[in-house]
């Protein structure tokens, strides 16, 4: 599950609300071990995802980097090349 949490800091364009929420959901899934919450626990999980997303958004706004922002397409191409090398048959 954790492999789906992507780095969101120092990218151009900045992370979207959907990306932050998706990472927050993956975090909650990881710490609870639920891929789908029980019917009674859905509200608590939803509230936790909202809280984590809000905190993550504030954190990303507060951070500063001395380096230039990374390009999303370049980073995706590098990840694809690493995966191709790792899983080559």
N, C-alpha and C positions, 0 to 999 in steps of 0.2 A: 504493500500500500504506500509506503513512504516514497517509493520511487516516483510516484505521481506528483509529489510536491516539488514544484519548480522554484528556482531562485527568481525572486521578483524585484530585487533591488538593483539599481543602477543600470536600467535598460532604457533605451529610447525606441519607441515611445514608452512612457511609464506603464506600470501594471494597471490593468483595468479592474473595476469592481468585481467583474465576473471571475477574473483570475485569482484575485485575493479571496473571494468566497470559496472557490474550488479548492484552493490550498487549505483554507480553514476547515472545510468539510473533510478533507483527507486527514488533517491533523486529528480531528475529533474521532474519525473512524479508527485511526491508529491507536489512540490512547484508550478508547472504549472497547476495541476489538469487534465493534458492530459494523457490518457492511450495510445493514438496514436495521434501524432501531425498532424495538417492539412497539406495538400500537400505543401503549401507554407512555412510552418514553420519547416519542417523537417531538413533543413540545419542548422538552428539556434539551434535546439534541439541537433542535432548531435555534433555540435561544443561545446555546453555547456557540454554535457556528456564527451567529450574528455578533456575539461579543468578541470572539476571536478575530473575525473579519474587521470589526471596528478598530480593535487594538492594533492589528497588523497594518491597517491603513494609516493610522496615526504614526506608527513606528516608521513606515516607509517614507512618510513626509518629513519626519524629523532627522532621518539619517543623511549624512553628507559623505561624498566620496571624493578623494583627490584625483581619481582616475576619470577618464572620459567614459560616458555611458556606452554600454555594449549594444551592438546591433542585434536585434532578435533573429533576423534571417541568418546572419553569420554564425551565431551560436547554435541555431537549429541545424545548420549544415555540418558544423563540427560534431554535434551530438549524433547525427545520422551517420557520419563517417566512423565515429567510434563504435557505434552499434554494428555497423556492417563488418568492421574488423573483428569485433568481439564475437559475433554470431556467424561468421563466415564458415561455410561447410567445405 
